[in-house]
């Protein structure tokens, strides 16, 4: 029986046996499971002993099956835990009781799991409890981060009409490079040159298009001696460089106080002597503060933004800046944007694969700013269509290789 089938195999007698083992474990006077590792050690031994005591006649295969399920329920995510042992699963989606889907290789598949509403709520509370977060009728939406960096989003009734819904974006630890996004060597070399030499880059795309993953890949081109401050609403970035300070926003507490928004963190980062600032995603008034930072010497910064294409990024960022309600006219925002951002990289998901579709250069025009493609997808392949015109931010930087832009 595979892991997924095991997770959904719940028979009546098994439920009763596991319930009795749970009760005895909770009432264990010696506390044998305290501090135990989730997959073995003291906890596994304690559960195995209790299971043999409760059901001494169980055949060995069934004993091992129930022991695995007990470990998942006590120290893991219960019926969902086997899915987290499958490295091909990149997203787990629970659409209410007994309705579970996973994403593998960009495709969504249904999974047969026995998962009632009470179990879903218990699993979410196990994750958010140590983080000081709450999920109840007064606060029916929560975002949280799992120990492995995966991101959880949960919604419960009365907001979710069909029962508690949970979406978990997994980070399996496999670092992808720019080439994994279908980029030919010329594009990879250009992006490496741009990031290493202080170009400010915005990664755009839709939901689950791979914006954060690409931002991580671009982070590999940052020189090792640069000090980088990352700012995120829910921490996802895992930049492969040594000198990183990670900041994460904080939601308000039960009384509605104590919130620390992304915008406040952008301002705080400026006092931390960063060489570069990386904002996981701009989605509000922090766009204004980021533009200020990019125009005051923090070359080589990165961020992501939701947009349908490079031509939509300008309007999107301008709209976000106006959300800051600082009274700056659109013409001034356009001028700041034209000087702050150098390149836009747009990613999209096509046929289950994440691909770089366009690399554009931000160019200021009279009373306007636009993004001009320099690499674009033509006949299904990413090709050079123009050469960059922006002057280099760092005078000691080598010029780009003209061969990269040979059309």
N, C-alpha and C positions, 0 to 999 in steps of 0.2 A: 504493500500500500504506500503510495507516494505521500509527500508532506501535505499537499493540498487535500487529498482524499482523507488523510488522517485527521486534518483539522475539522472536516465536516462530518466525521463519523461519530455521531453521538447517539448512543442507545440508552434506553431507559435504565437498565441495571448499572451501566457505566456512570450515568449521572448520579445515581444514589451512592455508589462507591466513592466517587470523587468528592461528593458533598461531605461524607463522613471523614475522609482524609483531610479535607480542608478544616473541618471543625477541630479535629485532633491536632492539626498543625498549629492552629490559632491558640489552642489551650495547652500547648507543649510547655511544661514548667521549666524545662532546661534551656529553652530558647535556642535549640540546636541549629535553626536555620538563619540565625542572625548573622548578617554580614556574609552570607553565602554567595557564591557566584551563580548567576542565573542558569548556566548550562551544566553545572557539575558541582563537585566538591560536597560540602556539608549539606547543602539544600537537597541535592539529588539523593544523597544517602538517606537523609531523614525521610524524604517522600517515599523512597523505595521501601524502607522499613515499615512505614505506616501502611503502605499499600499491601505489603505481604501480610501484615497483621489483620487488615480488614478483609482481604480476599486471598487467603493462602492457597486456594486451589486454582487460581488463574493460570492458564497456560502461559508459557514464557512469552510468546509473541504478543498476546493480549496484554500481559503485564507491562512489557516495554512500551506498547502503544499508549496505555493509560498513564504510565509514568511520564512519557513525553508530553501528553496533554496537560498533566498536572503541572509540570515545569513551565509550560507556556502560560498557564493561567496564573500561577503564583508569581513568577518572576518575569514574564514577558507580556505579550499583547494577546494572550488567549488564542482563540481560533485564527487571528490574523498573524500570529508569530511565524508560522511556516512560510508565509509569503515573504517575510523579511529575510528568510534564509535563501531565497531565490534571487540571485544577483541580476537576473534578466528583468525583474519587476522594477519599473521605475516610478510607478504611481499606483496607489491603492485607493479605490473609491468605494465608499459604503453609502448606498443611496437609501438607507433605511433597513429595517429588519430583513435578513435573508436575501439582500440584494447587494452583492459585492462584485466589483469589477477591478481588473488590473490592467495596466499598460505594459506591454512587452514590445520592444523594437518599434515603438511608435503606434502600435495597434492596441485597441481596447478589447479585452476578452472578459466574458462573464465567468465567475468562479462559484462553484457550488459549496457554500458554507452555511452552516446552521448558526445564525447570529441574531439573537433577539434584541429588542430595544434596551433592556436592562443591561445586557452584556456590553453593548456599544457604549452606553453611558459610563459604565464601570471602567472600561478601557481608557476612555478619554480622561476621566477623573484621575486615573493612575498616572497619566502623563502630566497633566497640568497642576496636580496637587503640589508637588515639590517646587513648582515655579511660582506659587502664590497666585495663580489665576483661578477664575471661577467660571462655571458654566451652569446657569439655571434659568428659570423663566424670566428673571429680571435682566440677566445678561446672557442671551441665547446664542451668542457668537463668540468664538475664541480662536486665537492664533497661538501656536506654541511650537517649540523646537524640541525634537527628540535628541537624546544624548549623541546619536551618530550624525547629527546635523540635519536630519530630515525635517521637513516642515509639515505641521499638522494644522488643518483648518476644520473646525467643527461647528455645525449649526443644529439646534434642537428645536422642537415645538415650543411656542406656537409659530415660530418663523418657518421651520421646516414642516410642511404639512403631512408628509408621509413617514415621519419618525426621524430620529437623529441621523444626520448625514455627516460623514467624515471623509476628508480628502487628505491623503498623506503623500507629499512629494518627496521621493526618496533620493538620497545622495549616497550612491554605493561605493564611493571612494575612488572610482576609476577616473583619472584625470585625462580629459580629452585635449588634444591640441587643435590648432586652427585648421589643420589639414582634415580633421575629422568632420568638419563642416563643409566638405567638398571644395575647399580652397586650393587652387593650384599653387605650385611653389612661388610663382611671382607675387600672388596676393599675400601669401604667408610672409614672404620676405619684406614686402612693403609694410604690412601691419607691424612686423617686428621692428623695422626701422622707425616707423612713426611713433610707436609707444616708447621705445628706448630713447628717442631723441626729443621727448617732451611734447608730443602732439596730444591735444585733448580730444578724446574719442567718446562718442555716444553710440551705444549699441541699441538698436531699435528692433521691434518685432511684436508679435502677438503673444497671447498667453501660451505658455509652455512651448515657445518657439526655440528656446535655448539661449536666451539673453544672458542669464546668470552664468551658465556654463561657458559661454564664449568669453564673458568678462573674466572668468577665472583663467581661461586659456591665454587671453591677452596679458594678464598679470604676470605670466612667465617671462615676458619680455622686459619687465621693469628691472633696472639694475639692482643688484643685491644690496648696495649701500644706500639706497633711497629709503627714507622713512615714509611709510604709507599708513594713512588712517582710513579705515573702512567704516561706513555708516549705513545701517540697514534697519528696516522696520522689524523684520525677523531675520536673524543672522543666517546667511546661506553661503556667502563668499568664503572660499578657502584658497587664498592666493598662495602660490608656491614660492614665496619669498620670505626671508627671515625677519625683516624689520617691519612688522605689521602691528598696529593697534586697532582692535576691533571694538566698535561701539554698536549697541543695539537699543532701539527705542523701547520705551516702556509704556504700556497702556495705563489708564487711570485705575485706581483701586476701587473697592466696593463703594466707597463714598464719593467717587467721581473726582478724586484728587490724586496728585502725585504723578501725573502723566509727563513723560519726557518725549516729545515728538521728534521726528527726524530733523525738522527745521532747527530745533534747539541744538541738536547734535552737530549739525553742519557748522553752526556758529562756534560751538565749543571746540570743534576740531581745529579751527583756525588758530587757537591758542595753544596747540599741542606741537608746534613746530613741524608740521608735515611738509615733506617735499611734494607729495601727491595726495589727493583726496579721491577716494572711490565711494560713490554713493550707489548702493545696490539698485535702487530705482527711484526716480523722481516721479511723484504723482500728486504733488500739491505745491504749496507756497515755498517749499525748500528749493524749488527751481531758481527762484530769485537769488537766494543766498549762495547757491552753487555758482551761478553766473558771476556774482561778485568775487567769489574765491578764484574762479578761473581767470578773472581779469586782474588779479593782484599777485601773480607770480607763482601759482601752484600748477606749473606746467606738467603735462603728462597725466592728468587726472582722467578717470573713467566713470561712466555711469550708464544706466540703461533707462529706456522709456518705452511705454507702449505706443506703437504707431503702426500704420498699415503699409508704410513704405518710406523711403528717404525723403520723398517730396512732402510727406505729411509731418515730418519731425519738427520743422520750423514752427508751423502753426500750433502743434501740440505743446511745445515748450513755451511759446509765447502765451498760450492759454493758461498754462500752469503758473507762469510768473504773475499773470494778472490775478490769479486766485490769491496771491499774497496780499492783495488789497493795499498796496503801498502807493498808489496814485501815479505810477510812472507811465507816461504815454507809450503807446505801441511803438512809435518810431524810436524811442530810446531803448526799448527792449530789443528791437531788431538790431540796433547798433551794437549793443552789448553782446548779443548772441553771435553776431558776425565776427566779433573779435575774440570771443571766449572759446568757441568750438571749432576744431579744425576738420575732423572727419566724422562721418556717420557710417556705421556698418549695420546693414539690415539683414536679419535672419528670419527664416520662415520654415515651416514644416510642410514638406511635400512628400506624399506617399509614405508617411511614417518616418521620414528621414529629415533631420534638421540641416539646413543648408544656408550658407551665406549667399544672398541673392544680389546684393548691391553694396558697393563701397563708394560713398560719395564725399565730395569736398564741399565745405561750407564756404560760400562766396557772397560777399556783400555787394549789393547793387545800390544805385541811387534810390533811397527811401524803400529799400527792400533787401531781403536776404534769401538766398536759395541754396539748395544742395544739388550740385552737379555731379552725376555719376562719373567715376574714373574707372571702376570695374563694374560690369553689369552682366546679368545672365542673358546670353544670346544663344538660341538654339540649344538650350539645356545646359550650357557650359558657362562658367564665370570667366569673362574675358576683359581685357583692357579696352576701354573706349575713349579715354582721354588721359592726359597727364596732369598732375597737380600743379596749381599756380601759386598757392599760398607761400609766403616766405617762411623760412625755418624759424622756429621760436628760439632755438639755441644756435648762436652764430658759429660755435665750434663743431656743430653736427655735420657729418658728411652728407653730400647731396644724394638724393635717391638715384638708383641705377636706371638709366633710360630704357634698359632692356625690359624692365618690368612692365613698361607701358607700350611695348611694341604691338600695335593693333594688327 
